[in-house]
Amino acid sequence: MLESQYVFKGTVVYSPWMSRGGDNWRIGVDVVGIAGTSPVLTVHAFHKNSEDPGNGAAIGTSLSATGVGRHWQEYSGLKEMVRYKFVFGATGGTDARALFRMLPPVWFDAVQA
């Protein structure tokens, strides 16, 4: 979980790698404040196996937040390690920024009937 992080226009930030806790992953971002013209906070999810070099591969659809509130996205078929990439963009304003926190992820395994 990441607490009270500011990200500014044009900034790209990566989280540390973490071990997956299940086959599926539900992530949530709580946007506390957002400023700028057409602001968008995008959270990309990446995964890789521990022996794989590099930044890993993107997983599915990115999570985009354009306003204050909680936003959720769910992923499945994960490799051994996962992490976030945060990108903030806005079309105008020198003070464009977002204040957010990542909520604790929810891990769960796939169930077969």
Backbone as JSON Lines, residues from 0, in Angstrom:
{"i":0,"aa":"M","n":[0.85,-1.17,0.0],"ca":[0.0,0.0,0.0],"c":[0.89,1.23,0.0]}
{"i":1,"aa":"L","n":[0.55,2.19,-0.81],"ca":[1.27,3.47,-0.87],"c":[0.38,4.54,-0.27]}
{"i":2,"aa":"E","n":[0.9,5.26,0.68],"ca":[0.13,6.29,1.37],"c":[0.44,7.68,0.86]}
{"i":3,"aa":"S","n":[-0.56,8.48,0.6],"ca":[-0.46,9.91,0.31],"c":[0.71,10.27,-0.59]}
{"i":4,"aa":"Q","n":[0.62,9.91,-1.83],"ca":[1.65,10.21,-2.82],"c":[1.19,11.32,-3.74]}
{"i":5,"aa":"Y","n":[2.06,12.29,-3.98],"ca":[1.8,13.3,-5.01],"c":[2.49,12.86,-6.28]}
{"i":6,"aa":"V","n":[1.85,13.06,-7.39],"ca":[2.46,12.86,-8.69],"c":[2.09,14.09,-9.53]}
{"i":7,"aa":"F","n":[3.07,14.6,-10.28],"ca":[2.88,15.83,-11.02],"c":[2.84,15.57,-12.52]}
{"i":8,"aa":"K","n":[2.34,16.53,-13.26],"ca":[2.17,16.43,-14.72],"c":[3.48,15.97,-15.37]}
{"i":9,"aa":"G","n":[3.36,14.94,-16.19],"ca":[4.5,14.42,-16.92],"c":[5.37,13.46,-16.12]}
{"i":10,"aa":"T","n":[4.98,13.13,-14.91],"ca":[5.77,12.26,-14.05],"c":[5.4,10.8,-14.26]}
{"i":11,"aa":"V","n":[6.42,9.94,-14.27],"ca":[6.22,8.49,-14.31],"c":[6.94,7.91,-13.09]}
{"i":12,"aa":"V","n":[6.22,7.13,-12.28],"ca":[6.79,6.55,-11.06],"c":[6.47,5.06,-11.05]}
{"i":13,"aa":"Y","n":[7.47,4.24,-10.69],"ca":[7.29,2.8,-10.55],"c":[7.3,2.44,-9.07]}
{"i":14,"aa":"S","n":[6.48,1.46,-8.69],"ca":[6.53,0.93,-7.33],"c":[7.57,-0.19,-7.31]}
{"i":15,"aa":"P","n":[7.97,-0.62,-6.11],"ca":[8.86,-1.79,-6.04],"c":[8.11,-3.06,-6.47]}
{"i":16,"aa":"W","n":[8.86,-4.08,-6.87],"ca":[8.26,-5.37,-7.18],"c":[7.76,-6.02,-5.89]}
{"i":17,"aa":"M","n":[6.66,-6.74,-5.98],"ca":[6.15,-7.49,-4.83],"c":[5.71,-8.87,-5.31]}
{"i":18,"aa":"S","n":[5.77,-9.83,-4.41],"ca":[5.34,-11.19,-4.73],"c":[3.83,-11.24,-4.83]}
{"i":19,"aa":"R","n":[3.33,-11.98,-5.77],"ca":[1.87,-12.1,-5.89],"c":[1.35,-12.92,-4.73]}
{"i":20,"aa":"G","n":[0.09,-12.68,-4.39],"ca":[-0.53,-13.38,-3.27],"c":[-1.62,-14.33,-3.69]}
{"i":21,"aa":"G","n":[-1.83,-14.5,-5.0],"ca":[-2.87,-15.38,-5.51],"c":[-2.87,-15.34,-7.03]}
{"i":22,"aa":"D","n":[-3.78,-16.09,-7.63],"ca":[-3.89,-16.12,-9.09],"c":[-4.47,-14.83,-9.65]}
{"i":23,"aa":"N","n":[-5.28,-14.15,-8.86],"ca":[-5.98,-12.94,-9.31],"c":[-5.67,-11.79,-8.37]}
{"i":24,"aa":"W","n":[-5.79,-10.58,-8.91],"ca":[-5.35,-9.37,-8.2],"c":[-6.37,-8.27,-8.44]}
{"i":25,"aa":"R","n":[-6.91,-7.71,-7.39],"ca":[-7.81,-6.57,-7.49],"c":[-7.11,-5.39,-6.83]}
{"i":26,"aa":"I","n":[-6.87,-4.34,-7.63],"ca":[-6.18,-3.16,-7.12],"c":[-7.15,-1.99,-7.03]}
{"i":27,"aa":"G","n":[-6.85,-1.09,-6.12],"ca":[-7.69,0.1,-5.96],"c":[-6.83,1.31,-5.69]}
{"i":28,"aa":"V","n":[-7.2,2.42,-6.3],"ca":[-6.54,3.69,-6.05],"c":[-7.59,4.65,-5.5]}
{"i":29,"aa":"D","n":[-7.22,5.37,-4.45],"ca":[-8.09,6.36,-3.83],"c":[-7.51,7.73,-4.15]}
{"i":30,"aa":"V","n":[-8.13,8.44,-5.07],"ca":[-7.66,9.78,-5.46],"c":[-8.27,10.78,-4.49]}
{"i":31,"aa":"V","n":[-7.39,11.45,-3.73],"ca":[-7.82,12.4,-2.7],"c":[-7.98,13.79,-3.29]}
{"i":32,"aa":"G","n":[-7.1,14.17,-4.21],"ca":[-7.17,15.46,-4.87],"c":[-6.55,15.38,-6.24]}
{"i":33,"aa":"I","n":[-7.11,16.12,-7.18],"ca":[-6.6,16.12,-8.55],"c":[-6.81,17.51,-9.13]}
{"i":34,"aa":"A","n":[-5.79,18.06,-9.79],"ca":[-5.87,19.42,-10.33],"c":[-5.23,19.47,-11.71]}
{"i":35,"aa":"G","n":[-5.71,20.39,-12.52],"ca":[-5.2,20.56,-13.87],"c":[-6.34,20.51,-14.86]}
{"i":36,"aa":"T","n":[-6.04,20.79,-16.13],"ca":[-7.03,20.72,-17.18],"c":[-7.03,19.3,-17.75]}
{"i":37,"aa":"S","n":[-8.17,18.65,-17.72],"ca":[-8.33,17.26,-18.16],"c":[-7.3,16.33,-17.51]}
{"i":38,"aa":"P","n":[-7.23,16.31,-16.19],"ca":[-6.23,15.47,-15.52],"c":[-6.6,13.98,-15.56]}
{"i":39,"aa":"V","n":[-5.58,13.14,-15.71],"ca":[-5.78,11.69,-15.71],"c":[-4.62,11.03,-14.98]}
{"i":40,"aa":"L","n":[-4.94,10.29,-13.93],"ca":[-3.96,9.46,-13.25],"c":[-4.17,8.04,-13.76]}
{"i":41,"aa":"T","n":[-3.13,7.47,-14.36],"ca":[-3.22,6.13,-14.91],"c":[-2.3,5.21,-14.13]}
{"i":42,"aa":"V","n":[-2.85,4.08,-13.7],"ca":[-2.07,3.07,-12.98],"c":[-1.98,1.85,-13.89]}
{"i":43,"aa":"H","n":[-0.75,1.55,-14.31],"ca":[-0.48,0.38,-15.14],"c":[0.01,-0.73,-14.22]}
{"i":44,"aa":"A","n":[-0.34,-1.96,-14.52],"ca":[0.12,-3.11,-13.74],"c":[1.08,-3.94,-14.6]}
{"i":45,"aa":"F","n":[2.18,-4.39,-14.0],"ca":[3.17,-5.19,-14.68],"c":[3.41,-6.47,-13.89]}
{"i":46,"aa":"H","n":[3.82,-7.52,-14.61],"ca":[4.16,-8.76,-13.92],"c":[5.33,-9.43,-14.63]}
{"i":47,"aa":"K","n":[6.03,-10.3,-13.9],"ca":[7.13,-11.09,-14.46],"c":[7.47,-12.2,-13.49]}
{"i":48,"aa":"N","n":[8.21,-13.18,-13.98],"ca":[8.75,-14.22,-13.12],"c":[10.06,-13.71,-12.54]}
{"i":49,"aa":"S","n":[10.45,-14.24,-11.4],"ca":[11.62,-13.71,-10.68],"c":[12.91,-13.82,-11.5]}
{"i":50,"aa":"E","n":[13.02,-14.8,-12.37],"ca":[14.24,-14.95,-13.17],"c":[14.24,-14.1,-14.44]}
{"i":51,"aa":"D","n":[13.13,-13.48,-14.78],"ca":[13.03,-12.66,-15.99],"c":[13.71,-11.31,-15.79]}
{"i":52,"aa":"P","n":[14.55,-10.89,-16.75],"ca":[15.17,-9.55,-16.65],"c":[14.19,-8.46,-17.08]}
{"i":53,"aa":"G","n":[14.52,-7.22,-16.77],"ca":[13.76,-6.1,-17.29],"c":[12.57,-5.69,-16.46]}
{"i":54,"aa":"N","n":[11.71,-4.87,-17.11],"ca":[10.58,-4.24,-16.43],"c":[9.32,-5.09,-16.41]}
{"i":55,"aa":"G","n":[9.33,-6.26,-17.01],"ca":[8.15,-7.1,-17.03],"c":[7.2,-6.71,-18.15]}
{"i":56,"aa":"A","n":[6.06,-7.37,-18.19],"ca":[5.05,-7.14,-19.22],"c":[3.81,-6.5,-18.61]}
{"i":57,"aa":"A","n":[3.18,-5.62,-19.36],"ca":[1.94,-5.0,-18.9],"c":[0.85,-6.05,-18.81]}
{"i":58,"aa":"I","n":[-0.03,-5.87,-17.83],"ca":[-1.15,-6.79,-17.63],"c":[-2.44,-6.08,-18.03]}
{"i":59,"aa":"G","n":[-3.16,-6.62,-18.98],"ca":[-4.51,-6.15,-19.3],"c":[-4.7,-4.65,-19.42]}
{"i":60,"aa":"T","n":[-5.86,-4.19,-19.01],"ca":[-6.28,-2.8,-19.1],"c":[-5.75,-1.99,-17.94]}
{"i":61,"aa":"S","n":[-5.3,-0.78,-18.22],"ca":[-4.83,0.11,-17.16],"c":[-6.0,0.7,-16.4]}
{"i":62,"aa":"L","n":[-5.74,1.11,-15.19],"ca":[-6.73,1.76,-14.33],"c":[-6.57,3.27,-14.5]}
{"i":63,"aa":"S","n":[-7.62,3.96,-14.95],"ca":[-7.57,5.41,-15.15],"c":[-8.53,6.11,-14.22]}
{"i":64,"aa":"A","n":[-8.04,7.2,-13.6],"ca":[-8.85,7.99,-12.69],"c":[-8.81,9.45,-13.14]}
{"i":65,"aa":"T","n":[-9.99,10.03,-13.36],"ca":[-10.07,11.42,-13.8],"c":[-10.67,12.33,-12.73]}
{"i":66,"aa":"G","n":[-11.04,11.76,-11.62],"ca":[-11.64,12.56,-10.55],"c":[-11.39,11.95,-9.19]}
{"i":67,"aa":"V","n":[-11.81,12.67,-8.17],"ca":[-11.65,12.23,-6.78],"c":[-12.54,11.01,-6.54]}
{"i":68,"aa":"G","n":[-12.04,10.07,-5.76],"ca":[-12.81,8.88,-5.41],"c":[-11.98,7.63,-5.56]}
{"i":69,"aa":"R","n":[-12.63,6.48,-5.35],"ca":[-11.95,5.19,-5.45],"c":[-12.23,4.57,-6.81]}
{"i":70,"aa":"H","n":[-11.2,3.99,-7.37],"ca":[-11.27,3.37,-8.68],"c":[-10.63,1.99,-8.58]}
{"i":71,"aa":"W","n":[-11.22,0.98,-9.26],"ca":[-10.8,-0.41,-9.11],"c":[-10.53,-1.06,-10.46]}
{"i":72,"aa":"Q","n":[-9.64,-2.06,-10.44],"ca":[-9.36,-2.87,-11.63],"c":[-8.95,-4.25,-11.16]}
{"i":73,"aa":"E","n":[-9.3,-5.27,-11.92],"ca":[-9.01,-6.65,-11.55],"c":[-8.19,-7.32,-12.65]}
{"i":74,"aa":"Y","n":[-7.22,-8.15,-12.25],"ca":[-6.34,-8.84,-13.18],"c":[-6.29,-10.32,-12.83]}
{"i":75,"aa":"S","n":[-6.01,-11.16,-13.83],"ca":[-5.89,-12.6,-13.6],"c":[-4.72,-13.15,-14.4]}
{"i":76,"aa":"G","n":[-4.34,-14.38,-14.11],"ca":[-3.25,-15.03,-14.83],"c":[-1.9,-14.4,-14.58]}
{"i":77,"aa":"L","n":[-1.6,-14.12,-13.32],"ca":[-0.39,-13.39,-12.96],"c":[0.83,-14.28,-12.88]}
{"i":78,"aa":"K","n":[1.98,-13.69,-13.18],"ca":[3.26,-14.35,-12.98],"c":[3.68,-14.16,-11.52]}
{"i":79,"aa":"E","n":[4.92,-14.47,-11.17],"ca":[5.37,-14.49,-9.77],"c":[5.43,-13.13,-9.08]}
{"i":80,"aa":"M","n":[5.77,-12.08,-9.83],"ca":[5.98,-10.76,-9.23],"c":[5.14,-9.71,-9.96]}
{"i":81,"aa":"V","n":[4.68,-8.71,-9.21],"ca":[3.86,-7.65,-9.79],"c":[4.32,-6.28,-9.27]}
{"i":82,"aa":"R","n":[3.98,-5.24,-10.01],"ca":[4.24,-3.87,-9.57],"c":[3.38,-2.9,-10.34]}
{"i":83,"aa":"Y","n":[3.36,-1.65,-9.85],"ca":[2.57,-0.57,-10.46],"c":[3.49,0.4,-11.2]}
{"i":84,"aa":"K","n":[2.91,1.05,-12.2],"ca":[3.53,2.2,-12.86],"c":[2.48,3.3,-12.85]}
{"i":85,"aa":"F","n":[2.83,4.45,-12.28],"ca":[1.91,5.58,-12.18],"c":[2.3,6.65,-13.19]}
{"i":86,"aa":"V","n":[1.33,7.1,-13.97],"ca":[1.56,8.15,-14.95],"c":[0.48,9.2,-14.76]}
{"i":87,"aa":"F","n":[0.88,10.47,-14.65],"ca":[-0.1,11.54,-14.51],"c":[0.04,12.49,-15.68]}
{"i":88,"aa":"G","n":[-1.08,12.8,-16.3],"ca":[-1.09,13.71,-17.43],"c":[-2.23,14.7,-17.32]}
{"i":89,"aa":"A","n":[-2.02,15.86,-17.9],"ca":[-3.04,16.91,-17.97],"c":[-2.71,17.76,-19.2]}
{"i":90,"aa":"T","n":[-3.72,18.39,-19.77],"ca":[-3.49,19.18,-20.98],"c":[-3.03,20.6,-20.68]}
{"i":91,"aa":"G","n":[-3.19,21.06,-19.47],"ca":[-2.76,22.42,-19.16],"c":[-2.54,22.63,-17.68]}
{"i":92,"aa":"G","n":[-1.98,23.76,-17.36],"ca":[-1.77,24.14,-15.97],"c":[-0.41,23.71,-15.47]}
{"i":93,"aa":"T","n":[0.34,24.65,-14.92],"ca":[1.65,24.33,-14.38],"c":[1.56,23.67,-13.02]}
{"i":94,"aa":"D","n":[0.39,23.77,-12.36],"ca":[0.21,23.17,-11.04],"c":[-0.57,21.85,-11.11]}
{"i":95,"aa":"A","n":[-0.62,21.22,-12.29],"ca":[-1.36,19.98,-12.45],"c":[-0.72,18.89,-11.59]}
{"i":96,"aa":"R","n":[-1.56,18.24,-10.79],"ca":[-1.05,17.23,-9.86],"c":[-2.19,16.34,-9.38]}
{"i":97,"aa":"A","n":[-1.81,15.21,-8.79],"ca":[-2.78,14.32,-8.17],"c":[-2.21,13.85,-6.83]}
{"i":98,"aa":"L","n":[-3.07,13.82,-5.83],"ca":[-2.73,13.26,-4.52],"c":[-3.55,11.98,-4.39]}
{"i":99,"aa":"F","n":[-2.86,10.85,-4.18],"ca":[-3.56,9.56,-4.17],"c":[-2.89,8.61,-3.19]}
{"i":100,"aa":"R","n":[-3.58,7.52,-2.93],"ca":[-3.0,6.4,-2.19],"c":[-3.48,5.12,-2.83]}
{"i":101,"aa":"M","n":[-2.61,4.14,-2.86],"ca":[-2.98,2.81,-3.34],"c":[-3.54,2.04,-2.16]}
{"i":102,"aa":"L","n":[-4.7,1.47,-2.34],"ca":[-5.33,0.67,-1.3],"c":[-4.66,-0.71,-1.26]}
{"i":103,"aa":"P","n":[-4.74,-1.41,-0.13],"ca":[-4.13,-2.75,-0.08],"c":[-4.75,-3.64,-1.16]}
{"i":104,"aa":"P","n":[-3.93,-4.37,-1.9],"ca":[-4.48,-5.23,-2.95],"c":[-5.25,-6.4,-2.37]}
{"i":105,"aa":"V","n":[-6.21,-6.88,-3.13],"ca":[-6.97,-8.08,-2.75],"c":[-6.49,-9.21,-3.66]}
{"i":106,"aa":"W","n":[-6.02,-10.28,-3.06],"ca":[-5.53,-11.45,-3.79],"c":[-6.54,-12.58,-3.63]}
{"i":107,"aa":"F","n":[-6.8,-13.3,-4.7],"ca":[-7.67,-14.48,-4.59],"c":[-7.32,-15.46,-5.69]}
{"i":108,"aa":"D","n":[-7.57,-16.73,-5.41],"ca":[-7.28,-17.79,-6.37],"c":[-8.52,-18.1,-7.21]}
{"i":109,"aa":"A","n":[-8.28,-18.57,-8.41],"ca":[-9.37,-18.98,-9.29],"c":[-10.01,-20.25,-8.73]}
{"i":110,"aa":"V","n":[-11.31,-20.35,-8.84],"ca":[-12.05,-21.52,-8.34],"c":[-12.6,-22.3,-9.52]}
{"i":111,"aa":"Q","n":[-12.4,-23.6,-9.49],"ca":[-12.93,-24.45,-10.56],"c":[-14.08,-25.28,-10.0]}
{"i":112,"aa":"A","n":[-15.18,-25.3,-10.72],"ca":[-16.35,-26.05,-10.27],"c":[-16.31,-27.48,-10.73]}
